[in-house]
Amino acid sequence: IMLAEAQRMNRLVGDLLSLGRVEVDERIKPTAEVCLNDILRETVDAIRPLADTANVAIEMELPEAPLVLIGDSDQLHQVFSNLIINAIKYGGSGERVTLRMTQSAREEALRGPGCRVDVIDYGAGIDPLHLPRLTERFYRVDDHRSRELGGTGLGLAIVKHIVNRHRGQVRFDSALGQGTTCTVILPISSV
């Protein structure tokens, strides 16, 4: 019990430090060019052992042409890592997670060129009542299950702040019994 609680506290402190760093950087727009295709592939490669252990297949639907945008590579890795791990942990009963990237010359949410990355699980889903609060600090749809699976309630708050720093948006769509889709919308612009 002590080991499990120490590990939980370690995750909580790590997430709090990460959230603090992200909040400090939120007003500073990234300036580096990054290839989103590479970031997504590298993130999935790093997470694949967790997915294999959970018997969850990760399907990737990425365009062949590289999509270059302005961003912070480490932070974007963290965004997609958090989202894919959540999909595996909370939607794993669907036995698969789909990662889909699409590009648009005019993304309505951004009023300009952008891309969407959907992380889709086919699990139990979330009651739509909870969707508006998912990115709040420490908010959990199911406290017992989150503690059982190792959640701190900070992962989606971190995602929101990083996406805000990139001048993007994060959206959730879900219904009980129908899985969950998390969509990250990022602008495509040059330096």
TORTIDREN-673353 format. One record per atom (N, C-alpha, C): z, x, y. Coordinates in pm, whole numbers, plus 32768, in hexadecimal, padded with zeros to 4 digits. Layout:
% TORTIDREN-673353
ZXY/...
//
This chain:
% TORTIDREN-673353
800080547F88/800080008000/80008057807D/805280C18079/8058811A80EE/7FD2815E8107/7F8F818B809D/7F0D81CB80AC/7EA7816A80E8/7EA480F080B4/7E46808C80E7/7E61806E817A/7EDE806181A0/7F018044822B/7EE080BC8287/7EF781358255/7ED581AC82A3/7E3E81B482B9/7DF081938253/7D5E81938261/7D31812882C4/7D7080B282BE/7D4E8046831B/7D6D807083AA/7DE180AF83BF/7E0680DE8445/7DA5814B8475/7D7A81A1841C/7D1A8209843F/7C9681CB846E/7C6781648425/7BEC811E844E/7BFD80DB84D6/7C74809E84EB/7C8D805A8569/7C8D80BD85DE/7CD2812D85CF/7CD681938639/7C4981C88653/7BFD81E485E9/7B73821485F9/7B1D81B08643/7B2A81308620/7ADC80C98665/7B0680B986F7/7B8880C28711/7BB880B8879C/7B83812C87F0/7B8581A487BA/7B4F82188802/7AB98207881B/7A7281D887B6/79E281C287C5/79C78159882F/7A1180EB882D/7A0080828891/7A1B80B6891E/7A858107892C/7AA5814189AE/7A34819889E3/79FB81EC898C/798B824289B6/791381EF89DF/78F681878992/7882813289AE/789480E88A32/790C80B78A4C/792580708AC9/791580CC8B42/793F81498B35/793181AA8BA2/789D81C58BBE/784C81D08B54/77BE81F08B61/776781788B84/779E80FE8B7E/774A80868B88/76F7807F8C07/772980B38C75/76DE80AA8CF4/767381168D01/7678817A8CA9/761981E98CB1/75A681CE8C50/753281B28C87/74BE81938C34/748D82118BEC/746F82058B6A/743A82798B21/73B582A88B5B/739483288B47/7317835F8B7F/72BF83A48B17/72EB83AD8A9B/729E83F58A34/723D839789EE/71CC83CE89C6/716E83818974/7198838D88E2/719C831B889C/71C28319880F/715D82C487C2/714D82E48743/70F5829686EC/714D8235869D/713F81B586BA/71938150867A/717A814885E3/70FE815A85B8/70E081598528/713581C184DF/713A823B8518/718782A784DA/721C828784D7/724F82518544/72DD822E854B/72FF81C884DF/72AB816384CF/72C580FC846A/72BE813583DD/7259818783C2/724E81C4833C/72C6821E831D/72ED8271837C/735F82CB8367/73E0827D8353/73F18211839D/746981BF838F/746E81808304/73FE814982D8/73FA810C8253/7413817581E7/73D881EB81F4/73EF82568192/7483827A8189/74C8827D81FB/755782A081FC/75AC823181BD/758081B581CA/75CE81438199/75AB811D8109/753B814C80D8/750C81228053/757681327FE5/75C6819F7FE2/762C81A87F78/769081337F7C/76B781087FF4/771180948000/76CD80177FCA/764E80047FED/76037F917FBD/75F57F947F26/75D980097EEF/75CC80167E5E/764E7FF37E18/76BD80227E4F/774180037E15/775B7F6D7E18/772E7F297E81/77427E997E8F/76D37E497E4A/76757E8C7E08/76037E4A7DC7/75B27DF67E2A/759B7E2F7EA0/754D7DED7F07/74D17E427F23/745C7E047F1B/73DF7E497F3A/73C37E3D7FD0/73987EAB800D/73727EA8809A/72DA7EAD80A2/72A17E4380DB/72107E3B80ED/71F07E5F817D/718B7EB48190/71647EDA8219/70D67EAB8235/70C67E6882A5/70437E3C82D4/702F7E7A835E/6FF37EF1835E/6FDE7F3A83DB/6F497F4E83F0/6F1C7F4C846E/6E8F7F698488/6E717FFB8466/6DF68016843F/6DD080A0841D/6DCE80F98498/6D9F80C28507/6D9881128582/6E24812B85B7/6E4281A685DF/6EC781C38615/6EDF817A8698/6F57814686A7/6F7D81018721/6FDE815B876E/6FAF819087DE/6FFF81EA8830/7035819C88A7/70B781AC88C0/70F5816C8933/715F81C9896C/719881A389DD/720081F38A1D/728681C689E4/72D2822789B1/735182018975/73A782788950/741C8259891E/747B82BC88ED/747882B28855/744383178815/742F83168784/74B182FD8738/751B8345875B/759A83358715/75D182A88722/75C88271879B/75FC81EA87AF/75A881818767/752581928766/74D18133871E/74EA813B8687/750281B48654/752B81C285C8/75A9817085AE/76088178860C/7686813185FA/7671809A85FC/761C80698656/75FE7FDA865D/75CB7FA885D7/75637FE985A5/75247FB6852B/757A7FD184AF/75C6803C84B3/762480568446/768D7FE68440/76C97FC584B2/772D7F5A84B5/76F27ED68483/767A7EB584B1/763E7E35848C/76197E2F83F8/75E07E9A83C4/75B87E9B8337/76337E9B82DC/76997EE98300/77137EEA82B0/77547E5F82B0/77587E1D8323/778C7D948328/773B7D3882CD/76B77D4582D1/76627CF0827D/767E7D0881E9/76957D8581C5/76B57DA58139/773E7D6D8113/77A17D84816A/782A7D5B814A/783B7CC4814A/78087C8081B0/78227BF181BF/77B17B99818B/773C7BD08178/76CC7B808144/769C7BB280BE/76E87C0D8081/76BF7C4E8006/76A97BF17F91/76E57B797F99/76D17B1B7F2B/763F7AF27F1F/75F27B097F88/75637AEA7F84/75147B567F3D/75537BC57F1C/751B7C347ECF/74AA7C807F13/748D7C5E7F91/74297CAB7FDB/74407C9C8071/74127D0080B9/74167D01814A/738A7D2A8178/73547CE481D9/72D07D05820E/72E07D3E829B/729A7DAC82B3/72957DEA8337/72057DDF8365/71EF7D9283D1/71667D7683FF/71597D9D8492/70F17DED84B1/70D87E13853C/70517DDD8568/704E7D9D85DC/6FD17D6D8616/6FCB7D9786A8/6F537DA686DA/6F3C7DD28764/6EEE7D6687AD/6F0A7D58882E/6EC57CF3887E/6EA07D2C8906/6E287D0E8933/6DFD7D3A89B8/6E4D7CF48A25/6E7E7C7C8A06/6ED47C338A64/6F437BEF8A16/6FB67C2C8A1A/702C7BF489D8/706F7B968A3C/70707B148A1D/70A37AB08A7C/71327ACD8AA8/71867AF98A4C/72137B148A6E/72217B838AD5/71BE7BDD8ADC/71C47C508B36/71637C468BAA/71087BE68BA2/709E7BD58C07/70487C518C14/702A7C8D8BA3/6FD87D058BA1/6FC37D338B12/6F857DA68AFF/6F6D7DD78A77/6FF17DF78A30/6FF57DD589B0/70707DEE8966/705A7DEA88D1/70C67E008889/70C17DF787F8/713E7DAF87C8/71317D768753/71A07D308712/71BA7D73868C/72397D868670/72607DB485EB/72BE7D4A85B4/72947D0B8546/72E57CA68505/73287CE3848C/73AB7CCC847F/73F57CF08407/741B7C6B83C8/73E07C4F8353/73ED7BCB8315/74357BD88290/74A07B898280/74DE7B8181FD/74CC7AF381C8/74DB7AE48148/74C17A648107/753F7A3080C2/75B17A5080FF/76337A2E80C5/766679A780F3/76EB799E80FF/773079208119/771A78EB81A6/76F379418204/76DC7915828D/775E790382DA/774F78DF8359/77C078CF83B4/77B3784683F5/782278008401/782277818448/77F5779B84D7/77907753850A/775E77698593/77CA776385FE/783A772385E2/78AA771D863F/78DB77A98666/78D078098608/790378918620/789E78ED8666/781F78CB8667/77B779268699/77CD79578728/77F679028788/780779348811/7875799E8820/78D279A687C1/79437A0187CF/79377A7F8778/78CC7A8E872E/78C17AFD86CF/78CD7B87870D/78A37B98878A/78A77C1D87C7/79267C368818/79877BDC880F/7A077BF28852/7A5A7C558802/7AA77CA68849/7B007D058806/7B627CBB87AA/7B707CF08732/7BD07CC286CE/7BB57C35869B/7B457BF886C2/7B287B71868F/7AF77B7C8600/7B2D7B2985AC/7B047B268520/7AEF7A9684F7/7A847A7E84AF/7A6B79F7847C/7AD179D88410/7AF07A3983BC/7B4D7A27834C/7BA77AA38346/7C207A988380/7C7C7B0A8385/7C987B4582FB/7CB47AF0829B/7CD87B218215/7C667B7181D8/7BEE7B3981DD/7B7B7B7E81A1/7B5A7BFE81EB/7B667BFE8270/7B4B7C7682C0/7BAB7CE6829B/7C2B7CC5828E/7C8C7D2B8268/7C717D5E81DC/7C4F7D018183/7C317D2680F8/7BB97D8580F1/7B567D6F8148/7ADC7DC18147/7AE37E3781A8/7B4F7E4581F3/7B617EB98248/7B327EA982D7/7B1E7E2F8306/7AEF7E1B838F/7B607E2883F5/7B3F7E5A846C/7BA17E6684D8/7B8C7DFC8543/7B1B7DB98542/7AFE7D5785AA/7AC47D968628/7A9A7E17861F/7A637E5C8694/79CE7E7F8686/79997E7A860D/79107EA685F5/78A87E5E864A/78B27DDA8653/784E7D9086A0/78647D9D8736/78E17DB58760/78FB7DD087EE/78B87E548815/78C07EB787BE/787E7F3787D5/77E77F2387DD/77B17ED58781/77217EB78781/76F87E7A8806/77447E178835/77217DD388B3/771D7E358928/77817E8D8932/77857EEB89A2/77127F50899C/76F17F7F8925/76817FDD8918/75FE7F9A893D/75E87F21890C/756C7ED8892A/75657EBB89C0/75D67E9989FE/75D87E858A8F/75B07F058AD8/75E27F778AA9/75BF7FF78AE8/7528800D8AE2/74E97FDF8A78/74587FEF8A68/740A7F7F8AAD/74517F2B8AF9/74167EBC8B45/73D37E578AE8/74117E468A72/73DC7DE88A0F/74397D7389FB/74217D2A8990/74727CB6896D/748C7CB588D8/74FB7C7788B1/751A7C648824/75347BCF880F/74FB7B9987A5/75077B0A8788/75267AF686F4/756A7A8686D8/758D7A64864F/755D79D78631/752979C585B8/74FF7941858B/7532793284FD/757A78C684E3/75B378B4845F/75D978238448/75E4780183CA/7617777F83A0/765977958319/76C1774782FE/77067755827F/76A67741820B/76AB779D81AD/765777958136/75C977C6814B/75A677F481C4/751C781B81DF/750D78AA8211/757678FA8208/756B79858234/7576799382CA/75677A0F82F8/75757A2F8386/75077A8D83B1/74D17A768427/74707AD08464/74AC7B0484E6/74B47B8884F0/74DD7BC8856C/745F7C0785A7/74427BE88623/73CA7C1B8666/73F27C7386DB/73BE7CEE86DB/73CF7D49874B/73497D4F8793/73497D338815/72D07D338865/72DD7DA788C7/727D7E0488C2/72807E7B8917/72027E85896A/720F7EB189E7/71987EC28A3B/71497F3E8A11/70C97F378A25/70727FAB8A0F/703F7FD68A97/7068804A8AC4/7038807E8B43/703381158B3C/6FEB81518B98/6FE481E48B9B/704A82198BFE/7062829D8BF7/70C882DC8C4B/70A982CC8CDD/
//
